[in-house]
Amino acid sequence: MDIRRWILAVILPPASVTNKEAGTVMLTGLLTLLGWLPGAAFAIFMILQEQRQAKA
């Protein structure tokens, strides 16, 4: 588990998903502009999904 990505997901959500596709980064940025909570929740969801795929 990379603690830096979790911290970025809370502070600056689009920066935590930069290893994903451009659409994911833009969606995270848009959600963050609409409100911090939706952007942070989506970034955390994407990190959890990536970790779940890595275990499988």
QUIRA-V228855 format. One record per backbone hydrogen bond with DSSP energy under -0.5 kcal/mol. NH is the residue of the N-H (numbers start at 0). CO is the residue of the C=O. If there is no record, write none. Layout:
nh: (NH:NH)
co: (CO:CO)
This chain:
nh: (2:4:5:6:7:8:9:10:11:14:15:15:16:16:17:19:24:25:26:27:28:29:30:31:32:33:34:38:38:39:40:41:42:43:44:45:46:47:48:49:50:51:52:53:54:55)
co: (0:1:1:2:3:4:5:6:7:11:11:12:12:13:14:16:20:21:22:23:24:25:26:27:28:29:30:30:34:35:36:37:38:39:40:41:42:43:44:45:46:47:48:49:50:51)
